[in-house]
Amino acid sequence: MDQLDEQERAGARDDGPGGRGTELPRPRHDGAAQPLPGAAGIYLEVQRSPAFQEVRRRYRRFVFPATLAFLAWYLAYVVAATAAPGLMARPVAGAVNVAMVAGLGQFLTTFVLTWAYARHARLRRDRAALELRWDTQEMTRGAGQW
């Protein structure tokens, strides 16, 4: 039953025994849809709220660029290690070469990115997300669903 509900929300097709591909009903987006009862309706209401959308926007504005930057840095390291072994073998100081410095830079980047993510979450999202959580819990208690 839950799978069918997910398919209906996604606009899935039911090929049925004849394979005709009848389209399952889709939810209405004209504002005239009936509200869902209980907690499900509350969670959808919260998800559509401007406060929730702002938390998501802040999350995405940090995570997507940070992820792309880290992946680019990692791929540059891997490509350089395979395509330019002479460059990577070049000594920097004593027995330490460019490949070792870049490899340690990967670890350093991971720690810096983790710190930056935690700081961003603490300063930009945690308070708003906590307020949404408390509001949602209060609404579900009021609906008798908690």
C-alpha positions as semicolon CSV with decimal commas, in nm:
position;residue;x (nm);y (nm);z (nm)
1;M;0,000;0,000;0,000
2;D;0,283;0,241;0,088
3;Q;0,459;0,160;-0,237
4;L;0,146;0,240;-0,435
5;D;0,113;0,572;-0,253
6;E;0,474;0,659;-0,339
7;Q;0,416;0,568;-0,702
8;E;0,103;0,781;-0,715
9;R;0,288;1,080;-0,570
10;A;0,568;1,032;-0,820
11;G;0,321;1,011;-1,111
12;A;0,414;0,650;-1,185
13;R;0,253;0,453;-1,463
14;D;0,070;0,125;-1,422
15;D;0,126;-0,091;-1,729
16;G;-0,129;-0,342;-1,606
17;P;-0,198;-0,673;-1,777
18;G;-0,262;-0,518;-2,117
19;G;0,054;-0,307;-2,107
20;R;-0,138;0,007;-2,207
21;G;0,038;0,231;-1,958
22;T;-0,251;0,395;-1,778
23;E;-0,133;0,689;-1,578
24;L;-0,195;0,679;-1,204
25;P;-0,364;0,983;-1,052
26;R;-0,134;1,263;-0,949
27;P;-0,178;1,492;-0,651
28;R;-0,339;1,827;-0,725
29;H;-0,118;2,134;-0,698
30;D;-0,386;2,398;-0,741
31;G;-0,433;2,458;-0,370
32;A;-0,768;2,278;-0,369
33;A;-0,625;1,945;-0,253
34;Q;-0,778;1,802;0,060
35;P;-0,544;1,827;0,359
36;L;-0,407;1,498;0,482
37;P;-0,529;1,390;0,823
38;G;-0,309;1,388;1,130
39;A;0,067;1,401;1,135
40;A;0,109;1,343;0,760
41;G;-0,069;1,668;0,681
42;I;0,127;1,852;0,946
43;Y;0,460;1,732;0,810
44;L;0,362;1,831;0,456
45;E;0,255;2,172;0,583
46;V;0,589;2,216;0,758
47;Q;0,779;2,098;0,451
48;R;0,603;2,361;0,240
49;S;0,660;2,638;0,493
50;P;0,897;2,925;0,411
51;A;1,101;2,852;0,725
52;F;1,168;2,493;0,617
53;Q;1,250;2,602;0,263
54;E;1,497;2,855;0,402
55;V;1,673;2,587;0,608
56;R;1,697;2,366;0,301
57;R;1,822;2,655;0,087
58;R;2,097;2,735;0,338
59;Y;2,197;2,370;0,352
60;R;2,216;2,338;-0,026
61;R;2,403;2,666;-0,069
62;F;2,685;2,525;0,144
63;V;2,682;2,154;0,065
64;F;2,665;2,153;-0,314
65;P;2,957;2,394;-0,378
66;A;3,166;2,237;-0,101
67;T;3,107;1,889;-0,238
68;L;3,191;1,995;-0,593
69;A;3,508;2,170;-0,478
70;F;3,623;1,871;-0,276
71;L;3,550;1,626;-0,560
72;A;3,738;1,847;-0,807
73;W;4,037;1,862;-0,571
74;Y;4,027;1,484;-0,520
75;L;3,997;1,412;-0,894
76;A;4,283;1,652;-0,967
77;Y;4,497;1,457;-0,720
78;V;4,406;1,121;-0,876
79;V;4,455;1,246;-1,233
80;A;4,788;1,405;-1,146
81;A;4,902;1,084;-0,976
82;T;4,824;0,879;-1,286
83;A;4,892;1,125;-1,569
84;A;5,193;1,312;-1,430
85;P;5,402;1,072;-1,223
86;G;5,711;1,282;-1,281
87;L;5,545;1,587;-1,125
88;M;5,416;1,386;-0,831
89;A;5,761;1,230;-0,773
90;R;5,934;1,569;-0,760
91;P;6,098;1,616;-0,418
92;V;5,974;1,898;-0,198
93;A;6,191;1,854;0,111
94;G;6,416;1,555;0,161
95;A;6,221;1,234;0,100
96;V;5,888;1,420;0,091
97;N;5,757;1,460;-0,263
98;V;5,462;1,643;-0,423
99;A;5,242;1,332;-0,405
100;M;5,290;1,303;-0,028
101;V;5,212;1,671;0,025
102;A;4,901;1,648;-0,192
103;G;4,791;1,327;-0,016
104;L;4,828;1,492;0,324
105;G;4,643;1,790;0,178
106;Q;4,350;1,557;0,110
107;F;4,332;1,469;0,480
108;L;4,368;1,833;0,581
109;T;4,093;1,932;0,337
110;T;3,863;1,669;0,489
111;F;3,914;1,805;0,840
112;V;3,876;2,168;0,730
113;L;3,559;2,086;0,538
114;T;3,415;1,901;0,837
115;W;3,490;2,198;1,062
116;A;3,340;2,442;0,809
117;Y;3,025;2,232;0,775
118;A;2,976;2,209;1,152
119;R;3,032;2,584;1,188
120;H;2,792;2,664;0,905
121;A;2,526;2,437;1,052
122;R;2,568;2,588;1,398
123;L;2,555;2,949;1,278
124;R;2,309;2,931;0,988
125;R;2,075;2,635;1,029
126;D;2,061;2,473;1,372
127;R;1,850;2,736;1,547
128;A;1,594;2,755;1,267
129;A;1,581;2,375;1,236
130;L;1,533;2,336;1,610
131;E;1,249;2,589;1,609
132;L;1,085;2,398;1,323
133;R;1,125;2,076;1,517
134;W;0,962;2,217;1,830
135;D;0,680;2,374;1,628
136;T;0,620;2,046;1,448
137;Q;0,613;1,851;1,773
138;E;0,364;2,094;1,920
139;M;0,141;2,067;1,613
140;T;0,149;1,686;1,618
141;R;0,068;1,685;1,989
142;G;-0,228;1,909;1,915
143;A;-0,342;1,664;1,647
144;G;-0,326;1,376;1,896
145;Q;-0,053;1,202;1,696
146;W;0,238;1,230;1,939
